[in-house]
Amino acid sequence: MLNKSFFKCFIAALFCLVLCACNNKDERHTSIRLAHHLDTQHPVHKSLVHMSEVLKQLSGGTMELVIYPSAQVGTEREVLELLQIGSMGMTKVSASSLEAFVPQMKVFSLPYLFNDHAHYWKTLDSEIGHDLLDAGTPFLIKGLGYFDAGSRSFYTTKRKVESPQDLAGLKIRVMSSQTAVDMVNTMGGAATPVSWGELYTSLQQGIVGGAENNPPSFYFSKHYEVSKYYLLDEHTSIPDVIVIGTKVWNKLKPQEQQWLSQAMSEATEYQKILWAESTAMSLQKVEEAGVEIIVADKTQFQDSVRPIYDSLEGTILEPLVESIKAMGEPQ
């Protein structure tokens, strides 16, 4: 019997023809298929729809994105594999999901790396950010740009967390990222990787006592229904990355690549606005639903993770962290 993952890959490879050219050689029409796992009401999906609209306008209707939301095609990992073989064109992934291909992406999972949101975007828009987008090309994936994914904070079901001491022994769901595991464990919690699709049930059944994510994801996932405490400690700011398979990118004409890059830039600016609105709305909605929102004393949490930065000495991340921190210093 075919397993679920293989079946999804087989079906995707069967029907996801990425580049479609018209019969008339002078009227090339290019459709790029893009899959992601988020809900259609999520600001990321709305921004990808906007990107497709901009792309159509720039190309005079000769280019478009065909979007498959809500994990129709598979998980982030499965879709990345489809990009590598050319059966899918584009996707949205967390920078953490790219760590296996681009080790330097681990830098975004380091806690309290950025001083504020301005420092965060200054880094993403810099040569550092651009180099990281290109670093996946040996693995047949190319970053086109970043989307704001806000800051991740802790939420718990039964036990209020106000300090690192309150995390002691508490099972906290984290992404499949060693850096995220190290962060929670260093703070005193018990990091427990659980897939996103299984997290609601895991929280509900007490398999884990909490998790960490940004406000829109907390709200749209309905995790607030089973988690009544949200600690605004904003420990990490991990961007989303819009990636394209190099097999698809290399088939595009230079003009088409330029249109797609411009559409990406405009979508990023559009998404920033939607994200800010969605964050404010999400916090309001979960509070109205009975969630207690706690503003953290970040100093305690920052002190608790100093061993993580001490462990970076002599690694590839050490100079990268120094460069990023330097960008946040007053000029």
VOBA-1610 file (N, C-alpha, C; in pm, whole numbers, padded with zeros to 5 digits, always signed):
BEGIN
Met+00086-00121+00000Met+00000+00000+00000Met+00089+00124+00000Leu+00055+00221-00086Leu+00132+00344-00090Leu+00111+00423+00038Asn+00218+00474+00098Asn+00198+00556+00217Asn+00149+00694+00175Lys+00103+00769+00274Lys+00040+00898+00248Lys+00133+00994+00177Ser+00259+01001+00224Ser+00355+01093+00165Ser+00382+01061+00019Phe+00402+00931-00011Phe+00430+00892-00148Phe+00311+00922-00238Phe+00189+00896-00184Phe+00068+00919-00263Phe+00055+01066-00301Lys+00082+01155-00204Lys+00073+01299-00231Lys+00174+01340-00337Cys+00295+01289-00323Cys+00399+01324-00420Cys+00364+01273-00558Phe+00306+01151-00565Phe+00270+01092-00693Phe+00161+01173-00761Ile+00057+01208-00683Ile-00053+01286-00740Ile-00005+01423-00785Ala+00079+01487-00699Ala+00130+01620-00735Ala+00213+01615-00862Ala+00297+01512-00872Ala+00381+01500-00991Ala+00298+01474-01115Leu+00181+01411-01095Leu+00096+01376-01207Leu+00024+01497-01266Phe-00026+01585-01174Phe-00109+01694-01228Phe-00048+01832-01218Cys+00062+01847-01144Cys+00122+01980-01126Cys+00224+02009-01234Leu+00182+02030-01357Leu+00271+02075-01462Leu+00297+02223-01439Val+00421+02257-01418Val+00451+02390-01365Val+00447+02500-01470Leu+00507+02478-01583Leu+00511+02581-01685Leu+00426+02538-01803Cys+00329+02620-01837Cys+00238+02584-01945Cys+00252+02687-02057Ala+00292+02645-02173Ala+00307+02737-02287Ala+00192+02719-02384Cys+00142+02828-02437Cys+00035+02821-02533Cys+00086+02763-02664Asn-00008+02717-02748Asn+00029+02661-02876Asn+00093+02765-02966Asn+00047+02887-02954Asn+00104+02995-03032Asn+00238+03034-02970Lys+00347+03011-03042Lys+00480+03035-02988Lys+00502+03181-02949Asp+00425+03271-03010Asp+00442+03413-02980Asp+00361+03455-02857Glu+00278+03365-02804Glu+00194+03398-02689Glu+00218+03298-02577Arg+00336+03298-02525Arg+00372+03210-02414Arg+00294+03250-02290His+00231+03151-02227His+00160+03176-02102His+00221+03087-01995Thr+00263+03146-01885Thr+00333+03073-01781Thr+00252+03069-01652Ser+00217+02950-01609Ser+00148+02930-01482Ser+00243+02860-01386Ile+00265+02921-01273Ile+00353+02863-01171Ile+00266+02817-01055Arg+00274+02690-01024Arg+00193+02634-00917Arg+00262+02653-00783Leu+00185+02704-00687Leu+00238+02738-00555Leu+00151+02671-00449Ala+00212+02593-00362Ala+00139+02525-00255Ala+00188+02571-00119His+00095+02582-00025His+00133+02614+00114His+00031+02550+00208His+00058+02554+00340His-00026+02480+00435His-00122+02570+00513Leu-00126+02700+00484Leu-00205+02792+00565Leu-00347+02808+00514Asp-00435+02854+00603Asp-00575+02878+00573Asp-00590+02995+00476Thr-00700+02996+00402Thr-00722+03102+00303Thr-00748+03238+00367Gln-00780+03241+00497Gln-00801+03368+00565Gln-00671+03424+00622His-00566+03347+00614His-00437+03390+00670His-00377+03501+00585Pro-00314+03601+00647Pro-00255+03711+00570Pro-00150+03666+00470Val-00082+03555+00495Val+00015+03505+00398Val-00055+03461+00270His-00165+03388+00283His-00238+03345+00163His-00291+03466+00086Lys-00348+03561+00157Lys-00402+03680+00090Lys-00291+03756+00017Ser-00172+03757+00075Ser-00060+03827+00012Ser-00009+03752-00111Leu-00017+03621-00109Leu+00022+03542-00227Leu-00079+03562-00340Val-00206+03575-00304Val-00307+03607-00405Val-00277+03744-00466His-00241+03840-00381His-00204+03973-00429His-00082+03965-00521Met+00014+03881-00485Met+00134+03863-00567Met+00096+03813-00706Ser+00004+03718-00712Ser-00041+03665-00841Ser-00107+03773-00924Glu-00187+03858-00858Glu-00255+03966-00930Glu-00155+04066-00986Val-00054+04100-00905Val+00051+04192-00951Val+00128+04130-01067Leu+00158+04002-01057Leu+00231+03932-01163Leu+00154+03933-01294Lys+00025+03913-01286Lys-00060+03918-01406Lys-00054+04056-01470Gln-00062+04158-01384Gln-00062+04296-01434Gln+00072+04330-01499Leu+00181+04296-01433Leu+00314+04327-01486Leu+00341+04256-01618Ser+00292+04133-01629Ser+00321+04052-01747Ser+00218+04066-01858Gly+00121+04153-01835Gly+00017+04168-01936Gly-00068+04043-01950Gly-00083+03971-01839Gly-00167+03852-01839Gly-00100+03725-01885Thr+00032+03732-01909Thr+00101+03612-01960Thr+00160+03525-01848Met+00154+03573-01722Met+00204+03495-01610Met+00103+03498-01495Glu+00098+03388-01421Glu+00009+03380-01305Glu+00060+03275-01207Leu+00014+03287-01083Leu+00038+03184-00983Leu-00091+03107-00962Val-00082+02976-00961Val-00196+02890-00929Val-00172+02838-00788Ile-00255+02881-00694Ile-00225+02861-00552Ile-00308+02747-00493Tyr-00240+02658-00422Tyr-00302+02546-00352Tyr-00279+02565-00201Pro-00379+02619-00127Pro-00361+02644+00016Pro-00398+02521+00101Ser-00389+02541+00233Ser-00442+02444+00331Ser-00383+02304+00318Ala-00256+02294+00284Ala-00185+02165+00278Ala-00250+02066+00183Gln-00310+02115+00075Gln-00371+02026-00023Gln-00268+01933-00087Val-00148+01982-00104Val-00044+01905-00173Val+00046+01831-00075Gly+00057+01879+00049Gly+00140+01810+00147Gly+00198+01905+00249Thr+00285+01853+00333Thr+00352+01932+00436Thr+00459+02021+00372Glu+00516+02111+00454Glu+00623+02198+00404Glu+00736+02114+00345Arg+00775+02011+00417Arg+00885+01926+00371Arg+00850+01856+00240Glu+00729+01804+00228Glu+00688+01733+00106Glu+00685+01826-00014Val+00636+01949+00008Val+00629+02044-00102Val+00769+02088-00144Leu+00859+02106-00049Leu+00998+02139-00083Leu+01059+02031-00172Glu+01029+01905-00142Glu+01080+01796-00224Glu+01023+01802-00365Leu+00898+01843-00377Leu+00837+01857-00510Leu+00901+01972-00587Leu+00940+02078-00516Leu+01012+02188-00582Leu+01145+02139-00638Gln+01212+02055-00562Gln+01343+02008-00604Gln+01339+01924-00731Ile+01230+01850-00750Ile+01220+01767-00871Ile+01146+01839-00983Gly+01095+01960-00954Gly+01031+02039-01058Gly+00884+02012-01077Ser+00821+01933-00988Ser+00678+01903-01002Ser+00590+02012-00943Met+00646+02096-00858Met+00576+02211-00803Met+00668+02331-00820Gly+00608+02448-00837Gly+00689+02565-00867Gly+00739+02641-00746Met+00646+02677-00655Met+00680+02765-00544Met+00611+02719-00416Thr+00658+02770-00305Thr+00593+02746-00177Thr+00633+02853-00077Lys+00564+02852+00037Lys+00598+02936+00150Lys+00645+02845+00262Val+00762+02872+00316Val+00811+02792+00428Val+00866+02884+00536Ser+00867+02834+00657Ser+00936+02905+00764Ser+01086+02894+00740Ala+01160+02998+00776Ala+01305+02991+00763Ala+01361+02871+00839Ser+01293+02830+00947Ser+01339+02714+01024Ser+01335+02587+00940Ser+01239+02578+00849Ser+01228+02458+00765Ser+01341+02449+00664Leu+01413+02559+00644Leu+01523+02560+00547Leu+01658+02530+00612Glu+01659+02511+00744Glu+01785+02489+00813Glu+01860+02367+00762Ala+01786+02264+00717Ala+01852+02142+00668Ala+01928+02168+00539Phe+01886+02270+00464Phe+01951+02304+00337Phe+02050+02418+00354Val+02013+02514+00438Val+02095+02633+00459Val+02120+02647+00609Pro+02228+02591+00661Pro+02253+02595+00806Pro+02251+02736+00864Gln+02289+02835+00781Gln+02291+02972+00832Gln+02151+03022+00869Met+02046+02959+00815Met+01909+02998+00848Met+01878+02977+00996Lys+01961+02896+01063Lys+01942+02873+01207Lys+01950+03003+01285Val+02013+03104+01227Val+02032+03229+01299Val+01898+03291+01338Phe+01794+03271+01254Phe+01663+03331+01282Phe+01594+03265+01401Ser+01637+03144+01435Ser+01576+03073+01548Ser+01643+03107+01681Leu+01747+03190+01676Leu+01813+03231+01800Leu+01725+03330+01876Pro+01707+03310+02004Pro+01617+03397+02080Pro+01674+03537+02104Tyr+01585+03634+02092Tyr+01616+03773+02123Tyr+01736+03825+02043Leu+01740+03788+01915Leu+01848+03831+01827Leu+01830+03977+01783Phe+01704+04016+01761Phe+01676+04149+01709Phe+01630+04244+01819Asn+01673+04368+01808Asn+01634+04469+01906Asn+01486+04504+01895Asp+01440+04513+01771Asp+01302+04551+01745Asp+01268+04514+01601His+01147+04551+01559His+01100+04515+01424His+01181+04586+01316Ala+01224+04707+01343Ala+01303+04782+01244Ala+01437+04711+01221His+01499+04664+01327His+01625+04589+01318His+01605+04460+01238Tyr+01493+04395+01261Tyr+01456+04271+01190Tyr+01450+04294+01039Trp+01376+04397+00997Trp+01361+04421+00853Trp+01488+04481+00791Lys+01562+04555+00868Lys+01690+04606+00818Lys+01782+04490+00782Thr+01779+04386+00863Thr+01860+04267+00837Thr+01812+04192+00714Leu+01680+04170+00704Leu+01625+04096+00591Leu+01649+04167+00459Asp+01647+04300+00462Asp+01665+04379+00340Asp+01812+04402+00306Ser+01901+04357+00391Ser+02043+04380+00371Ser+02107+04271+00286Glu+02236+04285+00263Glu+02312+04182+00190Glu+02305+04048+00262Ile+02297+04051+00395Ile+02285+03927+00473Ile+02159+03852+00432Gly+02048+03924+00431Gly+01921+03862+00394Gly+01921+03810+00253His+01977+03886+00159His+01981+03844+00018His+02071+03723-00001Asp+02183+03718+00069Asp+02273+03603+00057Asp+02207+03475+00107Leu+02130+03487+00213Leu+02060+03370+00268Leu+01955+03318+00169Leu+01890+03408+00096Leu+01791+03366-00004Leu+01856+03283-00114Asp+01977+03318-00150Asp+02046+03248-00260Asp+02121+03123-00215Ala+02136+03106-00084Ala+02221+02998-00032Ala+02164+02858-00055Gly+02036+02850-00091Gly+01976+02719-00113Gly+01986+02667-00254Thr+02044+02746-00346Thr+02049+02704-00486Thr+02122+02572-00510Pro+02227+02537-00433Pro+02288+02405-00453Pro+02191+02290-00425Phe+02084+02321-00351Phe+01984+02220-00318Phe+01857+02236-00402Leu+01871+02312-00514Leu+01766+02328-00614Leu+01647+02411-00566Ile+01669+02497-00466Ile+01565+02590-00422Ile+01625+02730-00409Lys+01547+02830-00450Lys+01594+02968-00446Lys+01492+03054-00371Gly+01540+03132-00276Gly+01451+03223-00207Gly+01422+03346-00291Leu+01295+03382-00300Leu+01255+03502-00374Leu+01241+03623-00283Gly+01200+03600-00161Gly+01180+03711-00069Gly+01124+03664+00063Tyr+01103+03760+00153Tyr+01056+03729+00288Tyr+00916+03784+00311Phe+00843+03715+00398Phe+00718+03765+00453Phe+00735+03776+00604Asp+00667+03873+00662Asp+00671+03892+00806Asp+00594+03778+00874Ala+00656+03714+00970Ala+00587+03612+01050Ala+00583+03654+01196Gly+00605+03782+01219Gly+00594+03835+01354Gly+00693+03774+01451Ser+00657+03776+01577Ser+00740+03719+01682Ser+00664+03606+01751Arg+00737+03503+01785Arg+00678+03386+01849Arg+00679+03404+02001Ser+00569+03364+02064Ser+00556+03372+02209Ser+00495+03243+02261Phe+00507+03219+02390Phe+00456+03097+02450Phe+00307+03106+02481Tyr+00237+02994+02463Tyr+00101+02982+02514Tyr+00084+02846+02581Thr+00005+02843+02687Thr-00008+02723+02769Thr-00154+02693+02800Thr-00180+02569+02838Thr-00318+02524+02861Thr-00364+02542+03005Lys-00285+02496+03100Lys-00331+02494+03239Lys-00245+02576+03334Arg-00122+02600+03293Arg-00026+02664+03384Arg+00019+02797+03327Lys-00001+02903+03403Lys+00043+03035+03359Lys+00195+03044+03365Val+00253+03101+03260Val+00398+03120+03256Val+00427+03270+03255Glu+00507+03313+03352Glu+00546+03454+03360Glu+00696+03473+03364Ser+00769+03364+03391Ser+00915+03370+03399Ser+00972+03237+03351Pro+01102+03231+03322Pro+01162+03105+03279Pro+01143+02993+03382Gln+01139+03030+03511Gln+01121+02930+03616Gln+00986+02858+03602Asp+00887+02927+03546Asp+00755+02867+03530Asp+00752+02762+03418Leu+00856+02760+03335Leu+00864+02661+03227Leu+00921+02528+03275Ala+00972+02524+03395Ala+01041+02406+03445Ala+00955+02280+03431Gly+01007+02184+03353Gly+00940+02056+03336Gly+00817+02058+03246Leu+00782+02174+03193Leu+00661+02186+03111Leu+00692+02146+02967Lys+00614+02052+02913Lys+00632+02010+02775Lys+00579+02117+02680Ile+00669+02173+02602Ile+00634+02280+02508Ile+00657+02230+02366Arg+00553+02237+02285Arg+00568+02196+02145Arg+00656+02297+02072Val+00752+02244+01996Val+00836+02328+01911Val+00837+02269+01771Met+00880+02351+01674Met+00900+02302+01539Met+01014+02202+01537Ser+01026+02131+01427Ser+01135+02036+01412Ser+01263+02112+01380Ser+01316+02179+01480Ser+01434+02263+01467Ser+01519+02244+01592Gln+01643+02204+01575Gln+01730+02182+01690Gln+01751+02310+01769Thr+01755+02422+01698Thr+01774+02550+01765Thr+01655+02582+01856Ala+01533+02553+01807Ala+01413+02575+01888Ala+01412+02482+02009Val+01454+02357+01989Val+01462+02261+02100Val+01560+02312+02206Asp+01677+02356+02160Asp+01779+02405+02253Asp+01729+02526+02332Met+01655+02615+02265Met+01607+02735+02330Met+01514+02701+02446Val+01413+02618+02420Val+01316+02583+02524Val+01383+02507+02637Asn+01470+02414+02602Asn+01538+02336+02706Asn+01629+02424+02791Thr+01695+02520+02728Thr+01784+02611+02802Thr+01703+02698+02897Met+01582+02735+02857Met+01496+02815+02944Met+01443+02734+03062Gly+01451+02601+03051Gly+01404+02516+03160Gly+01286+02429+03125Gly+01228+02449+03006Gly+01115+02367+02963Gly+01161+02236+02903Ala+01062+02156+02861Ala+01091+02028+02795Ala+01040+02037+02651Ala+01131+02069+02560Ala+01093+02087+02420Ala+01043+01955+02362Thr+00929+01961+02293Thr+00866+01841+02237Thr+00821+01870+02094Pro+00896+01824+01993Pro+00852+01844+01854Pro+00721+01769+01826Val+00624+01841+01772Val+00495+01785+01733Val+00457+01851+01601Ser+00402+01776+01508Ser+00362+01834+01380Ser+00249+01934+01403Trp+00243+02035+01317Trp+00143+02140+01330Trp+00001+02084+01324Gly-00020+01988+01235Gly-00154+01931+01219Gly-00202+01853+01341Glu-00111+01806+01424Glu-00147+01727+01542Glu-00147+01809+01670Leu-00113+01937+01659Leu-00090+02016+01781Leu-00218+02044+01858Tyr-00328+02074+01791Tyr-00453+02105+01863Tyr-00490+01989+01954Thr-00489+01868+01897Thr-00525+01749+01976Thr-00425+01725+02088Ser-00297+01750+02060Ser-00193+01730+02162Ser-00212+01825+02279Leu-00252+01948+02252Leu-00281+02043+02358Leu-00407+02003+02435Gln-00506+01963+02359Gln-00635+01926+02419Gln-00622+01804+02510Gln-00541+01707+02470Gln-00526+01583+02546Gln-00415+01589+02650Gly-00342+01699+02656Gly-00238+01714+02756Gly-00108+01645+02721Ile-00092+01606+02595Ile+00034+01547+02552Ile+00145+01650+02565Val+00112+01775+02534Val+00201+01888+02563Val+00122+01989+02643Gly+00194+02067+02724Gly+00126+02166+02807Gly+00124+02305+02748Gly+00188+02318+02632Gly+00191+02449+02568Gly+00265+02443+02436Ala+00276+02558+02373Ala+00344+02569+02245Ala+00392+02712+02231Glu+00444+02746+02115Glu+00489+02885+02093Glu+00469+02919+01946Asn+00410+03036+01925Asn+00386+03083+01789Asn+00342+03229+01793Asn+00324+03287+01675Asn+00281+03426+01667Asn+00130+03437+01688Pro+00078+03556+01719Pro-00065+03572+01748Pro-00158+03526+01635Pro-00134+03562+01507Pro-00227+03515+01404Pro-00234+03362+01395Ser-00120+03295+01406Ser-00122+03149+01400Ser-00195+03091+01522Phe-00177+03151+01638Phe-00248+03110+01759Phe-00399+03123+01740Tyr-00440+03232+01676Tyr-00583+03257+01657Tyr-00642+03170+01546Phe-00581+03174+01426Phe-00639+03102+01313Phe-00638+02950+01332Ser-00545+02899+01411Ser-00540+02756+01438Ser-00644+02713+01542Lys-00707+02812+01607Lys-00803+02788+01715Lys-00739+02725+01839His-00608+02738+01851His-00542+02684+01970His-00584+02759+02096Tyr-00639+02879+02079Tyr-00687+02956+02194Tyr-00806+02886+02261Glu-00871+02794+02191Glu-00984+02723+02250Glu-00939+02629+02363Val-00813+02585+02355Val-00762+02491+02457Val-00642+02547+02533Ser-00598+02665+02497Ser-00484+02729+02564Ser-00527+02867+02613Lys-00537+02883+02742Lys-00597+03003+02798Lys-00496+03105+02850Tyr-00367+03080+02825Tyr-00264+03176+02867Tyr-00170+03204+02750Tyr-00150+03330+02720Tyr-00059+03369+02612Tyr+00041+03469+02667Leu+00168+03426+02670Leu+00275+03511+02725Leu+00345+03585+02612Leu+00333+03715+02608Leu+00398+03797+02505Leu+00545+03817+02542Asp+00625+03713+02519Asp+00768+03727+02546Asp+00848+03749+02417Glu+00786+03721+02302Glu+00844+03749+02170Glu+00990+03704+02160His+01010+03575+02186His+01147+03524+02193His+01217+03511+02058Thr+01146+03478+01953Thr+01210+03468+01822Thr+01127+03537+01714Ser+01196+03587+01613Ser+01131+03648+01496Ser+01183+03573+01374Ile+01110+03471+01334Ile+01152+03383+01225Ile+01070+03416+01100Pro+01130+03470+00998Pro+01052+03509+00880Pro+01002+03389+00801Asp+00897+03411+00725Asp+00857+03316+00623Asp+00939+03348+00498Val+00968+03245+00421Val+01045+03262+00298Val+00963+03208+00181Ile+00951+03288+00077Ile+00886+03242-00045Ile+00996+03186-00135Val+00987+03058-00167Val+01092+02992-00244Val+01037+02936-00374Ile+01125+02926-00472Ile+01092+02870-00602Ile+01197+02763-00634Gly+01153+02657-00697Gly+01248+02554-00739Gly+01336+02607-00851Thr+01465+02579-00845Thr+01555+02631-00948Thr+01524+02571-01085Lys+01465+02451-01089Lys+01430+02391-01218Lys+01323+02474-01288Val+01234+02534-01209Val+01132+02622-01265Val+01189+02760-01292Trp+01265+02814-01198Trp+01325+02947-01214Trp+01410+02955-01340Asn+01490+02853-01363Asn+01582+02854-01478Asn+01510+02841-01611Lys+01384+02798-01610Lys+01306+02788-01733Lys+01241+02922-01770Leu+01238+03013-01673Leu+01178+03143-01698Leu+01272+03230-01781Lys+01215+03310-01870Lys+01294+03408-01944Lys+01339+03518-01848Pro+01448+03588-01878Pro+01494+03697-01791Pro+01385+03798-01757Gln+01302+03832-01856Gln+01194+03927-01830Gln+01093+03870-01732Glu+01065+03741-01745Glu+00970+03676-01654Glu+01026+03671-01512Gln+01156+03645-01500Gln+01220+03646-01369Gln+01209+03784-01305Gln+01227+03887-01387Gln+01218+04024-01336Gln+01076+04055-01288Trp+00976+04016-01367Trp+00836+04037-01326Trp+00805+03966-01195Leu+00851+03842-01184Leu+00824+03764-01063Leu+00892+03826-00941Ser+01015+03874-00958Ser+01088+03938-00849Ser+01020+04067-00805Gln+00970+04144-00902Gln+00900+04268-00868Gln+00769+04239-00797Ala+00697+04137-00844Ala+00571+04099-00778Ala+00598+04055-00636Met+00711+03987-00614Met+00750+03944-00480Met+00772+04066-00390Ser+00843+04166-00440Ser+00872+04286-00362Ser+00743+04357-00322Glu+00650+04369-00416Glu+00524+04437-00387Glu+00439+04357-00289Ala+00444+04224-00301Ala+00368+04138-00210Ala+00422+04149-00068Thr+00554+04165-00055Thr+00614+04179+00077Thr+00563+04304+00148Glu+00558+04416+00077Glu+00510+04540+00136Glu+00362+04529+00172Tyr+00286+04463+00086Tyr+00143+04442+00111Tyr+00123+04354+00234Gln+00204+04249+00245Gln+00191+04154+00354Gln+00226+04216+00489Lys+00322+04309+00490Lys+00358+04378+00614Lys+00236+04446+00675Ile+00157+04510+00590Ile+00037+04581+00637Ile-00065+04481+00690Leu-00091+04377+00611Leu-00188+04276+00653Leu-00145+04209+00783Trp-00014+04184+00796Trp+00034+04115+00915Trp+00013+04199+01041Ala+00043+04327+01032Ala+00024+04415+01148Ala-00123+04420+01188Glu-00212+04429+01088Glu-00355+04431+01116Glu-00401+04299+01176Ser-00351+04189+01121Ser-00390+04057+01168Ser-00342+04030+01310Thr-00223+04078+01343Thr-00169+04058+01477Thr-00255+04129+01581Ala-00290+04254+01553Ala-00374+04331+01645Ala-00512+04266+01660Met-00570+04226+01548Met-00701+04161+01550Met-00697+04029+01627Ser-00593+03950+01604Ser-00583+03819+01668Ser-00573+03831+01820Leu-00492+03924+01867Leu-00480+03943+02011Leu-00613+03988+02072Gln-00684+04072+02001Gln-00815+04117+02049Gln-00914+04001+02055Lys-00915+03919+01949Lys-01011+03808+01941Lys-00985+03703+02050Val-00859+03668+02072Val-00832+03564+02171Val-00859+03616+02313Glu-00836+03745+02333Glu-00865+03803+02464Glu-01015+03802+02489Glu-01092+03834+02386Glu-01238+03830+02397Glu-01288+03688+02423Ala-01211+03588+02377Ala-01248+03448+02397Ala-01206+03395+02533Gly-01145+03480+02615Gly-01111+03439+02750Gly-00965+03408+02774Val-00880+03434+02676Val-00737+03409+02695Val-00675+03523+02775Glu-00596+03488+02874Glu-00524+03590+02951Glu-00392+03621+02882Ile-00374+03745+02841Ile-00251+03787+02774Ile-00158+03849+02877Ile-00039+03793+02886Ile+00058+03835+02987Ile+00177+03900+02917Val+00213+04019+02956Val+00330+04087+02900Val+00452+04046+02981Ala+00548+03984+02915Ala+00663+03927+02985Ala+00768+04031+03023Asp+00840+04002+03127Asp+00962+04075+03159Asp+01072+04007+03078Lys+01104+04062+02962Lys+01196+03995+02869Lys+01336+03979+02925Thr+01375+04066+03016Thr+01511+04060+03071Thr+01540+03922+03130Gln+01445+03867+03203Gln+01465+03736+03264Gln+01487+03628+03158Phe+01408+03635+03051Phe+01418+03535+02945Phe+01548+03552+02866Gln+01586+03677+02843Gln+01712+03702+02772Gln+01830+03648+02851Asp+01827+03667+02982Asp+01936+03616+03066Asp+01941+03464+03063Ser+01825+03399+03054Ser+01820+03253+03062Ser+01879+03185+02939Val+01887+03257+02826Val+01934+03193+02703Val+02078+03233+02667Arg+02149+03299+02756Arg+02288+03337+02728Arg+02377+03217+02694Pro+02355+03101+02756Pro+02437+02984+02719Pro+02429+02947+02571Ile+02317+02977+02508Ile+02303+02947+02365Ile+02403+03029+02284Tyr+02415+03156+02317Tyr+02508+03242+02244Tyr+02654+03207+02277Asp+02678+03164+02400Asp+02814+03121+02437Asp+02856+03000+02355Ser+02759+02914+02321Ser+02790+02791+02248Ser+02818+02815+02100Leu+02796+02937+02052Leu+02817+02967+01910Leu+02962+02997+01876Glu+03045+03010+01976Glu+03185+03045+01952Glu+03252+02942+01861Gly+03312+02992+01753Gly+03381+02905+01658Gly+03293+02839+01555Thr+03162+02867+01555Thr+03071+02809+01457Thr+03046+02907+01342Ile+02979+02860+01237Ile+02949+02947+01123Ile+02851+03057+01160Leu+02779+03039+01270Leu+02681+03139+01310Leu+02742+03257+01386Glu+02859+03236+01445Glu+02918+03342+01528Glu+02939+03472+01451Pro+03006+03472+01333Pro+03024+03599+01261Pro+02892+03655+01209Leu+02798+03567+01176Leu+02668+03613+01126Leu+02592+03686+01237Val+02594+03630+01356Val+02529+03695+01470Val+02594+03830+01500Glu+02725+03835+01494Glu+02796+03962+01520Glu+02756+04069+01418Ser+02744+04028+01291Ser+02706+04123+01186Ser+02563+04174+01206Ile+02473+04082+01244Ile+02333+04121+01266Ile+02322+04214+01386Lys+02390+04181+01493Lys+02384+04266+01613Lys+02443+04405+01584Ala+02546+04409+01501Ala+02607+04537+01466Ala+02509+04626+01390Met+02420+04562+01310Met+02321+04639+01234Met+02219+04705+01325Gly+02204+04653+01447Gly+02108+04708+01540Gly+02165+04815+01631Glu+02296+04840+01621Glu+02358+04941+01705Glu+02330+05082+01651Pro+02319+05180+01737Pro+02293+05319+01694Pro+02404+05366+01599Gln+02364+05431+01491Gln+02461+05479+01393Gln+02511+05618+01430
//
